[in-house]
Amino acid sequence: MSQSNTKHQGCDLLLCITVAILVLFGLVMVFSSSAVYALEKHHDSLYFLKRQFIWLVIGCGVLWSARKTNYHLWERYTYPIMLGTFVLLLAVMFSGLGLEGGGAQRWLDMGFFAFQPSELAKFALVLFVAKSLVKRADKLRNFAYGYLPNLIVLGFFFVPIILQPDLGTAMIICAVTFTMMFVGGIRKKFLILSGLALIPFIASAIFSADYRMRRIMAFIDPWQDPKDAGFQVIQSFFAFGRGGTWGLGIGDSNQKLFYLPEAHTDFIFSVIGEELGFVGATALILLFFVFIWRGLMIAYRSRDAFGAHLATGMTLLIAFQAFINMGVTVGLLPTKGLTLPFISLGGSSMVVSMLCIGVLLNISDPKVRSL
C-alpha cells in the first residue's frame, strides 16, 4: 500500500463533511416521512424524529470514541468482539430477550431500547476478514489455510442471521466478505466455486418461505399482485413518478400518507424521490459515491495492510447496503427490508454506521502509529 500523503494533516475532512450532510439530511427526511404516521400512531408528530436524534447523538459519541481509538486495537481484540457478537446473535433466538417485528425476530430487548445484533455482526466479520488476510498473507492461495477459515467464520454468522430470518443482511455479509477476499488476493477460483455452492442454499431459503417467493414474483412483475406482494414497489414507483425532475417539495409527499409502507425506514428513498425529485435523489446518490471515493482512498493510503483491508470492509458495508436499499425502491432488486444508512430511521444501523466512520477517520489520520 502507498504511504499516506505527508501534507495531509488530521483525519479525512471531506469524509467528515459528507457524513455530516448525510445524517443531517436524514433527520429532515425522517421527520418529513414519518410526521403524519407518528401523529396517528403515537399522538406526537416528532416521535420518530426524537428517537432518531437520540440515536444520532449516541452514534456521534461512538464515532468520536472510534476516531480516538488506534485502529490496531481492533485487530488485537477481534476474537473477543466476534465471540460477543455471536453470543448476542444466539441470544436473539434462545434467551427469551428476542423481540419480534414484521415477521422476524432480529432485536434484543435491552430494557430502554432494542438492539439488532446482526448490525454488529457486519462490523465483527469485517474485523475478522481484515485480520485473517493479514495473518495469512503468504498463504492466501492455499485453500485450507488461506481461504477456508474465512468461509467457516462467515458460515457461523450467516446461519443465525438467516434463521432470524434476515436474508438481506445475510447477503450483505456474504458480498462484503467475498469482495474483501477478492481484493485481498484470494484465488478467484475459490470465490467462484463458493458462490456457485451458495446458490442451492439461497434457492432453498427463497423457496422454503412463501413471503420470499412472493417478493421474487413481485420483483419480476409487481402488477400481478398490486394489492399485496407488489404493493410496496408499485407505491414506490408512484412516488418517483410524482416527484418528476424537481420534486413536490419537502413535506409534500402524498405516498407517505399511509400508501407507502415503511416510508421512514425501508422506503425513505422513495419519499426523497417524490419530494426532491430526480435532482434530489441523484444528489443523494452522488453523496454516497463521494463517501465510497473517500473510503477507498483511505484504504489506498493506509500505512499497513490491516488498515487497508479494514477501511475497504467498512466502506463496502455502508456502500452495499445503501445501493441495495435504493435498488429495491426503484425495482432493480427484490424487497429486502434494509435501511438506507445515515438516512432511514434505525438506531442499530445508525450507531454501527457511525462506528465504521470513526474507524475510517482513525485510519486516515497520519499521526496514528502501530502499537
Residue, then its C-alpha position, 0 to 999 in steps of 0.5 A: m500500500s502507498q504511504s499516506n500523503t505527508k501534507h495531509q494533516g488530521c483525519d479525512l475532512l471531506l469524509c467528515i463533511t459528507v457524513a455530516i450532510l448525510v445524517l443531517f439530511g436524514l433527520v429532515m427526511v425522517f421527520s418529513s416521512s414519518a410526521v403524519y404516521a407518528l401523529e396517528k400512531h403515537h399522538d406526537s408528530l416528532y416521535f420518530l424524529k426524537r428517537q432518531f436524534i437520540w440515536l444520532v447523538i449516541g452514534c456521534g459519541v461512538l464515532w468520536s470514541a472510534r476516531k480516538t481509538n488506534y485502529h490496531l486495537w481492533e485487530r488485537y481484540t477481534y476474537p473477543i468482539m466476534l465471540g460477543t457478537f455471536v453470543l448476542l446473535l444466539a441470544v436473539m433466538f434462545s434467551g427469551l430477550g428476542l423481540e419480534g417485528g414484521g415477521a422476524q425476530r432480529w432485536l434484543d430487548m435491552g430494557f430502554f431500547a432494542f438492539q439488532p445484533s446482526e448490525l454488529a455482526k457486519f462490523a465483527l466479520v469485517l474485523f475478522v476478514a481484515k485480520s485473517l488476510v493479514k495473518r495469512a498473507d503468504k498463504l492466501r492461495n492455499f485453500a485450507y489455510g488461506y481461504l477456508p477459515n474465512l468461509i467457516v467464520l462467515g458460515f457461523f454468522f450467516v446461519p443465525i442471521i438467516l434463521q432470524p430470518d434476515l436474508g438481506t443482511a445475510m447477503i450483505i455479509c456474504a458480498v462484503t466478505f467475498t469482495m474483501m477476499f477478492v481484493g485481498g488476493i484470494r484465488k478467484k477460483f475459490l470465490i467462484l466455486s463458493g458462490l456457485a455452492l451458495i446458490p442451492f442454499i439461497a434457492s432453498a431459503i427463497f423457496s422454503a418461505d412463501y413471503r420470499m417467493r412472493r417478493i421474487m414474483a413481485f420483483i419480476d412483475p409487481w402488477q400481478d399482485p398490486k394489492d399485496a406482494g407488489f404493493q410496496v414497489i408499485q407505491s414506490f414507483f408512484a412516488f418517483g413518478r410524482g416527484g418528476t425532475w424537481g420534486l413536490g417539495i419537502g413535506d409534500s409527499n402524498q405516498k407517505l400518507f399511509y400508501l407507502p409502507e415503511a416510508h421512514t425506514d425501508f422506503i425513505f428513498s422513495v419519499i426523497g424521490e417524490e419530494l426532491g425529485f430526480v435532482g434530489a435523489t441523484a444528489l443523494i446518490l452522488l453523496f454516497f459515491v463521494f463517501i465510497w471515493r473517500g473510503l477507498m482512498i483511505a484504504y489506498r493510503s493506509r500505512d499497513a495492510f490491516g488498515a487497508h483491508l479494514a477501511t475497504g470492509m467498512t466502506l463496502l458495508i455502508a456502500f452495499q447496503a445503501f445501493i441495495n436499499m435504493g435498488v429495491t425502491v426503484g425495482l432493480l432488486p427484490t424487497k429486502g427490508l434494509t435501511l438506507p444508512f445515515i438516512s432511514l430511521g434505525g438506531s442499530s444501523m445508525v450507531v454501527s454506521m457511525l462506528c465504521i466512520g470513526v474507524l475510517l477517520n482513525i485510519s486516515d489520520p497520519k499521526v496514528r502509529s502501530l502499537 
